Amino acid sequence: MGSSQLAFAALLAELTAFYGLGSIDAPDLALSAYLAAHAPASLMLALAVYALIPPARSKPRTSVLSLLFSCIFFVPVLGFVGVLAGALMRHLLPRLKAPQRFSAVRLPDLDIHESSEKSAAGFRQAGVRQFLKNERAPVPQRLRAMVALSHAPSRIGSPVLRELLGDSEDDLRLLAYGLLDSREKRLNADIHEARQRYAASRDAEQRSRVAHQLAALYWELIYQGLVQGDLLDYAVGEALRYSETALQTRGNDPALHLQHGRLLQQMGRLEEADAAYRRARELGLPASRVVPYLAELAFARRDFTQVRALLQTMQDWEGLSRLQPVLKFWGQA
């Protein structure tokens, strides 16, 4: 029997109880007849109302049913009407909900600069750095981004990988360390092979060519940030030594003079670095490759007038997107 049928039967039984109470003259007999009909009416109404109570609030079943029955049975008229009215109001009136202090917010879409189907690992190099540094991003996606970064040029990937050595995720730290270690081992293997060829060569031109190669390999260790501390000082010293050896027979190589100047600048020998840069410019190296280093040397000497003069010659150059903020600053200074 459904709750509506139970309620209707309870109402009929209750009306029967009141009819017996008014039609019988003997008070004791009338009360007994009333209670005999009122008790089953109270039980049926209690069962009908109990079926409407949400499951989370209808436990324990015996206690809830006993409470409903008691309210209906021991409060003859008001109890019956009150419980029945309460059950009807619960379904007829709008439900009252507790105010929500917080609302759910949809996760934002991945930035279009951080993802691309064209990339083998699903990420662009332009946004991979910011994505990897976001510790709230899912770890599997950050690992995919790191794999994409492993295919990027070392000058772009190595600094980012070194930053990730302090990440809170063990998997990311281990992968970053492994990628950096493999790059360092490849360069060290190339250096070892070139040193053997340098020691075995007897021709001056060949030694000069291998010395140039060794200087470039040591510079790669420095440029990629694969050596730190004492190893950095050693790599700079070796690169400088081999570049000076190469210059003895390749003195007209502008790129070698530029590399020599950068090594001298790394060691703090600014005047010698300035001369090397200017010699590279004299030998025909484009100004766009030399002027930024000359401006850097002028800044180190605190010759800000010279910095501004050098950078003003670069204002009309195209393809210098990374230097545009610097050019804009010194153009307004």
C-alpha positions as CSV (number, residue, x, y, z in Angstrom):
1,M,0.0,0.0,0.0
2,G,1.4,3.4,-1.0
3,S,1.8,6.4,1.3
4,S,-1.2,8.2,-0.2
5,Q,-3.4,5.2,0.3
6,L,-2.2,4.8,3.9
7,A,-3.0,8.4,4.6
8,F,-6.5,8.1,3.1
9,A,-7.2,5.0,5.1
10,A,-5.9,6.8,8.2
11,L,-8.2,9.7,7.6
12,L,-11.2,7.3,7.2
13,A,-10.3,5.5,10.4
14,E,-10.0,8.8,12.2
15,L,-13.4,10.0,11.0
16,T,-14.8,6.6,12.1
17,A,-13.3,7.1,15.6
18,F,-14.9,10.6,15.9
19,Y,-18.2,9.2,14.7
20,G,-18.1,6.4,17.3
21,L,-17.2,9.0,20.0
22,G,-20.2,11.1,19.2
23,S,-22.8,8.4,18.6
24,I,-22.3,6.2,21.7
25,D,-23.9,7.6,24.9
26,A,-21.9,5.6,27.4
27,P,-18.6,7.5,28.1
28,D,-16.4,4.5,28.8
29,L,-17.7,2.6,25.8
30,A,-17.4,5.7,23.6
31,L,-13.8,6.2,24.6
32,S,-12.9,2.6,24.0
33,A,-14.5,2.7,20.6
34,Y,-12.6,5.9,19.8
35,L,-9.2,4.5,20.8
36,A,-9.9,1.3,19.0
37,A,-10.3,3.2,15.7
38,H,-7.8,6.0,16.6
39,A,-4.8,3.7,17.3
40,P,-4.8,2.0,13.8
41,A,-5.4,5.4,12.2
42,S,-2.4,6.8,14.0
43,L,-0.2,3.9,13.0
44,M,-1.3,4.1,9.3
45,L,-0.6,7.9,9.2
46,A,2.7,7.4,10.9
47,L,3.7,4.8,8.2
48,A,2.5,7.1,5.4
49,V,4.5,10.1,6.7
50,Y,7.6,7.9,7.4
51,A,7.6,6.9,3.7
52,L,8.0,10.6,2.8
53,I,11.0,11.2,5.1
54,P,14.4,11.3,3.3
55,P,16.5,8.2,4.0
56,A,19.2,10.2,5.6
57,R,16.8,11.4,8.3
58,S,14.6,8.3,8.7
59,K,17.1,6.3,10.9
60,P,16.7,4.6,13.3
61,R,13.4,3.4,11.8
62,T,11.8,2.2,15.1
63,S,12.5,5.5,16.9
64,V,11.2,7.7,14.1
65,L,8.0,5.6,13.8
66,S,7.5,5.7,17.5
67,L,7.8,9.5,17.6
68,L,5.4,10.0,14.8
69,F,2.9,7.5,16.3
70,S,3.1,9.2,19.7
71,C,2.5,12.7,18.3
72,I,-0.6,11.5,16.4
73,F,-2.0,9.2,19.1
74,F,-1.5,11.2,22.2
75,V,-2.5,14.5,20.7
76,P,-5.8,13.4,19.3
77,V,-6.8,16.2,16.9
78,L,-3.8,18.6,16.6
79,G,-1.3,15.7,16.4
80,F,-3.2,14.1,13.5
81,V,-3.7,17.4,11.7
82,G,-0.2,18.7,12.4
83,V,1.6,15.7,11.1
84,L,-0.6,15.4,8.1
85,A,-0.2,19.2,7.3
86,G,3.6,18.9,7.8
87,A,3.9,16.1,5.3
88,L,1.8,18.0,2.7
89,M,3.8,21.2,3.2
90,R,7.1,19.4,2.7
91,H,6.0,18.4,-0.9
92,L,3.9,21.4,-1.8
93,L,6.2,24.3,-0.7
94,P,9.6,25.0,-2.3
95,R,12.5,23.2,-0.7
96,L,14.7,25.3,1.5
97,K,18.4,24.8,0.8
98,A,21.3,25.9,2.9
99,P,23.2,28.8,1.2
100,Q,26.3,27.7,-0.7
101,R,29.4,29.4,0.6
102,F,31.5,28.2,-2.3
103,S,30.7,27.5,-5.9
104,A,32.3,25.1,-8.2
105,V,34.5,26.7,-10.9
106,R,35.4,24.9,-14.1
107,L,39.1,24.3,-14.7
108,P,40.5,26.7,-17.3
109,D,41.5,25.4,-20.6
110,L,45.2,24.8,-21.3
111,D,46.9,27.9,-22.7
112,I,47.1,27.7,-26.5
113,H,50.8,28.6,-26.3
114,E,51.5,25.6,-24.0
115,S,49.9,22.9,-26.2
116,S,50.0,21.9,-29.8
117,E,49.1,18.8,-31.7
118,K,52.1,19.5,-34.0
119,S,54.6,18.8,-31.3
120,A,55.6,15.2,-30.8
121,A,55.0,15.4,-27.1
122,G,52.0,17.7,-27.3
123,F,53.6,21.0,-26.2
124,R,55.1,24.1,-27.7
125,Q,58.5,25.2,-26.5
126,A,57.3,28.7,-26.1
127,G,55.0,27.9,-23.1
128,V,56.6,24.7,-21.8
129,R,58.8,26.6,-19.2
130,Q,55.8,28.3,-17.5
131,F,53.9,25.0,-17.6
132,L,56.7,23.0,-16.0
133,K,57.1,25.6,-13.2
134,N,53.3,25.3,-12.4
135,E,53.3,22.8,-9.5
136,R,49.5,22.6,-9.6
137,A,49.5,21.1,-13.1
138,P,49.0,17.3,-13.3
139,V,52.3,15.5,-13.0
140,P,51.8,13.2,-16.1
141,Q,51.3,16.3,-18.2
142,R,54.4,18.0,-16.8
143,L,56.4,14.8,-17.6
144,R,55.1,15.0,-21.2
145,A,56.2,18.6,-21.3
146,M,59.6,17.7,-20.0
147,V,59.9,15.1,-22.7
148,A,59.1,17.7,-25.3
149,L,61.7,20.0,-23.8
150,S,64.3,17.3,-24.3
151,H,63.9,17.8,-28.0
152,A,64.5,21.5,-27.7
153,P,67.9,23.1,-28.3
154,S,70.2,22.7,-25.3
155,R,70.6,26.5,-24.9
156,I,66.8,26.6,-24.3
157,G,66.2,23.3,-22.4
158,S,69.2,23.0,-20.1
159,P,68.4,26.2,-17.9
160,V,64.8,25.0,-17.5
161,L,65.9,21.5,-16.6
162,R,68.4,22.9,-14.0
163,E,65.5,24.9,-12.4
164,L,63.5,21.7,-12.1
165,L,66.2,20.0,-10.0
166,G,64.6,21.7,-7.0
167,D,61.0,20.7,-7.9
168,S,58.8,19.0,-5.3
169,E,58.0,16.0,-7.5
170,D,60.5,13.2,-7.3
171,D,59.7,12.0,-10.9
172,L,60.4,15.4,-12.4
173,R,63.6,15.9,-10.4
174,L,64.9,12.5,-11.5
175,L,64.0,13.0,-15.1
176,A,65.6,16.5,-15.2
177,Y,68.8,15.1,-13.6
178,G,68.9,12.3,-16.1
179,L,68.4,14.6,-19.1
180,L,71.1,17.0,-17.9
181,D,73.5,14.1,-17.1
182,S,73.1,12.5,-20.6
183,R,73.8,15.9,-22.2
184,E,76.9,16.4,-20.1
185,K,78.1,12.9,-20.9
186,R,77.7,13.4,-24.6
187,L,79.7,16.6,-24.5
188,N,82.4,15.0,-22.3
189,A,82.7,12.1,-24.7
190,D,83.1,14.5,-27.6
191,I,85.7,16.4,-25.6
192,H,87.6,13.2,-24.8
193,E,87.7,12.1,-28.4
194,A,88.8,15.6,-29.6
195,R,91.6,15.7,-27.0
196,Q,92.9,12.4,-28.2
197,R,92.9,13.7,-31.8
198,Y,94.6,16.9,-30.7
199,A,97.3,15.0,-28.9
200,A,97.9,12.7,-31.9
201,S,97.9,15.5,-34.6
202,R,101.2,16.7,-35.8
203,D,100.1,19.2,-38.5
204,A,99.7,22.8,-37.2
205,E,96.6,23.4,-39.3
206,Q,95.0,20.2,-38.1
207,R,95.8,21.0,-34.4
208,S,94.4,24.5,-34.9
209,R,91.1,23.0,-36.3
210,V,90.8,20.5,-33.4
211,A,91.7,23.2,-30.9
212,H,88.9,25.3,-32.3
213,Q,86.5,22.3,-32.0
214,L,87.7,21.8,-28.4
215,A,87.1,25.4,-27.5
216,A,83.6,25.2,-29.0
217,L,82.8,22.0,-27.0
218,Y,84.0,23.5,-23.7
219,W,82.0,26.6,-24.5
220,E,78.9,24.4,-24.9
221,L,79.4,23.1,-21.4
222,I,79.4,26.7,-20.2
223,Y,76.7,28.0,-22.4
224,Q,74.3,25.1,-21.5
225,G,74.9,25.6,-17.8
226,L,76.1,22.0,-17.4
227,V,79.1,22.9,-15.2
228,Q,79.1,24.9,-12.0
229,G,81.6,26.1,-9.5
230,D,85.2,24.8,-9.9
231,L,84.2,22.8,-13.0
232,L,82.9,26.1,-14.6
233,D,86.3,27.8,-13.9
234,Y,88.1,24.8,-15.4
235,A,85.9,24.7,-18.5
236,V,86.4,28.4,-19.1
237,G,90.2,28.1,-18.7
238,E,90.4,25.1,-21.1
239,A,88.1,26.8,-23.7
240,L,90.3,30.0,-23.5
241,R,93.5,28.0,-23.9
242,Y,92.3,26.1,-26.9
243,S,90.8,29.2,-28.5
244,E,94.1,31.0,-28.2
245,T,95.8,28.0,-29.7
246,A,93.4,28.1,-32.6
247,L,93.9,31.8,-33.1
248,Q,97.6,31.3,-33.8
249,T,96.8,29.9,-37.2
250,R,93.2,31.0,-37.7
251,G,93.6,34.7,-36.8
252,N,91.2,35.8,-39.5
253,D,88.2,33.8,-38.3
254,P,85.7,36.4,-36.9
255,A,83.6,33.8,-35.1
256,L,86.6,32.5,-33.3
257,H,87.4,36.1,-32.1
258,L,83.9,36.5,-30.9
259,Q,84.1,33.2,-28.9
260,H,87.5,34.3,-27.6
261,G,85.9,37.6,-26.4
262,R,83.1,35.9,-24.6
263,L,85.5,33.7,-22.8
264,L,87.6,36.7,-21.8
265,Q,84.4,38.4,-20.6
266,Q,83.5,35.4,-18.6
267,M,86.8,35.6,-16.8
268,G,86.4,39.3,-16.1
269,R,89.1,40.5,-18.5
270,L,86.9,43.2,-20.0
271,E,89.5,45.2,-21.9
272,E,90.8,42.2,-23.7
273,A,87.3,41.1,-24.4
274,D,86.5,44.5,-25.9
275,A,89.5,44.2,-28.2
276,A,88.4,40.7,-29.3
277,Y,84.9,41.9,-30.1
278,R,86.1,44.8,-32.1
279,R,88.5,42.6,-34.0
280,A,85.6,40.2,-34.9
281,R,83.7,43.3,-36.2
282,E,86.7,44.4,-38.3
283,L,86.9,40.9,-39.8
284,G,83.3,41.2,-41.1
285,L,81.1,39.8,-38.4
286,P,77.6,41.4,-38.5
287,A,77.1,44.2,-36.1
288,S,74.0,42.5,-34.7
289,R,76.2,39.7,-33.3
290,V,78.8,42.0,-31.8
291,V,77.2,45.2,-30.6
292,P,75.1,43.6,-27.8
293,Y,78.3,42.2,-26.2
294,L,80.1,45.6,-26.6
295,A,77.1,47.2,-24.8
296,E,77.3,44.6,-22.1
297,L,81.0,45.5,-21.5
298,A,80.2,49.2,-21.4
299,F,77.5,48.5,-18.8
300,A,80.0,46.5,-16.7
301,R,82.3,49.5,-16.8
302,R,79.4,51.8,-15.8
303,D,79.8,53.7,-19.0
304,F,76.0,54.3,-19.5
305,T,76.5,56.9,-22.2
306,Q,78.4,54.3,-24.3
307,V,75.6,51.7,-23.6
308,R,72.9,54.1,-24.9
309,A,75.0,55.1,-27.9
310,L,75.6,51.4,-28.9
311,L,72.0,50.3,-28.3
312,Q,70.6,53.3,-30.3
313,T,72.4,51.8,-33.4
314,M,70.2,48.7,-33.0
315,Q,66.8,50.5,-32.8
316,D,66.0,49.8,-36.5
317,W,67.3,46.2,-36.6
318,E,64.7,43.5,-37.2
319,G,64.7,40.0,-35.7
320,L,65.7,41.2,-32.2
321,S,62.5,40.4,-30.4
322,R,64.3,39.2,-27.2
323,L,66.3,42.5,-27.1
324,Q,63.3,44.7,-27.7
325,P,62.6,45.4,-23.9
326,V,66.2,46.4,-23.4
327,L,66.3,48.6,-26.5
328,K,63.0,50.2,-25.4
329,F,64.4,50.9,-21.9
330,W,67.6,52.5,-23.0
331,G,65.8,54.4,-25.7
332,Q,63.7,56.1,-23.0
333,A,66.5,56.5,-20.5
